[in-house]
Amino acid sequence: MKTIEITLKKESVVTFTSFSNNDTYGYIFNNGGQVLYSNDDSGFNNNFFIKAKLPAGKYYLVVGNYSDSNMTSIPYAYSIA
């Protein structure tokens, strides 16, 4: 798994997705370690897709897949609006 730290300075709509040939999944955790959102296959080609409105704060996007335990090259993207 790969963890990406995200800090929002204000309430924002965030979108997270992956672009992999492998089956990926994603989780958004708050700073206290609670899972707020998770997704497995809503994106294209068994990739995850999460769109959420989050208040200001620190969050963690955890990305994993079912075939590459090293997570050496999982292309992903996110946007914050």
C-alpha positions as CSV (number, residue, x, y, z in Angstrom):
1,M,0.0,0.0,0.0
2,K,1.0,3.6,-0.6
3,T,-0.1,6.5,1.7
4,I,-0.4,10.1,0.6
5,E,-0.9,12.9,3.1
6,I,-3.3,15.6,2.1
7,T,-3.8,18.9,4.1
8,L,-6.8,21.0,3.2
9,K,-6.7,24.6,4.4
10,K,-10.5,25.0,3.8
11,E,-13.5,22.9,3.1
12,S,-13.0,21.3,-0.3
13,V,-14.4,18.8,-2.8
14,V,-11.7,16.3,-3.5
15,T,-11.5,13.6,-6.2
16,F,-9.1,10.7,-6.1
17,T,-8.7,8.0,-8.7
18,S,-6.0,5.6,-10.0
19,F,-5.0,4.7,-13.5
20,S,-3.6,1.2,-13.3
21,N,-3.8,-2.1,-15.2
22,N,-4.2,-3.8,-11.8
23,D,-7.3,-3.9,-9.6
24,T,-6.8,-1.0,-7.1
25,Y,-8.6,0.2,-4.0
26,G,-8.5,3.5,-2.0
27,Y,-9.3,4.7,1.4
28,I,-9.5,8.2,2.9
29,F,-8.6,8.4,6.6
30,N,-9.0,11.4,8.9
31,N,-6.1,12.4,11.2
32,G,-7.5,10.2,13.9
33,G,-7.2,7.1,11.8
34,Q,-10.9,6.7,11.0
35,V,-11.9,5.5,7.5
36,L,-14.2,8.2,6.1
37,Y,-14.5,6.9,2.5
38,S,-13.4,3.8,0.6
39,N,-13.8,2.4,-2.9
40,D,-12.7,-0.5,-4.9
41,D,-14.0,-0.6,-8.5
42,S,-16.0,2.6,-9.3
43,G,-13.2,3.9,-11.6
44,F,-12.3,2.8,-15.1
45,N,-10.9,-0.8,-15.5
46,N,-11.3,-1.9,-11.8
47,N,-9.6,1.3,-10.4
48,F,-10.9,3.1,-7.4
49,F,-12.7,6.5,-7.6
50,I,-13.6,8.7,-4.6
51,K,-15.3,12.1,-4.6
52,A,-15.9,13.7,-1.3
53,K,-16.6,17.0,0.4
54,L,-14.2,17.4,3.3
55,P,-13.7,20.1,5.9
56,A,-10.3,21.7,6.5
57,G,-7.8,19.3,8.1
58,K,-5.3,16.6,7.5
59,Y,-6.2,13.4,5.7
60,Y,-4.5,10.3,4.3
61,L,-5.2,8.6,1.0
62,V,-4.2,5.0,1.2
63,V,-3.9,3.3,-2.2
64,G,-3.4,-0.4,-2.7
65,N,-3.9,-3.2,-5.3
66,Y,-4.5,-6.9,-5.3
67,S,-1.5,-7.9,-7.4
68,D,1.6,-5.7,-6.7
69,S,2.5,-5.8,-3.0
70,N,5.5,-3.5,-3.6
71,M,3.2,-0.7,-5.0
72,T,6.1,0.4,-7.2
73,S,4.2,2.2,-9.9
74,I,0.5,2.8,-9.3
75,P,-0.4,6.0,-11.3
76,Y,-3.0,8.0,-9.4
77,A,-4.4,11.5,-9.6
78,Y,-6.3,13.8,-7.3
79,S,-7.9,17.2,-7.6
80,I,-9.0,19.7,-4.9
81,A,-11.6,22.3,-5.6
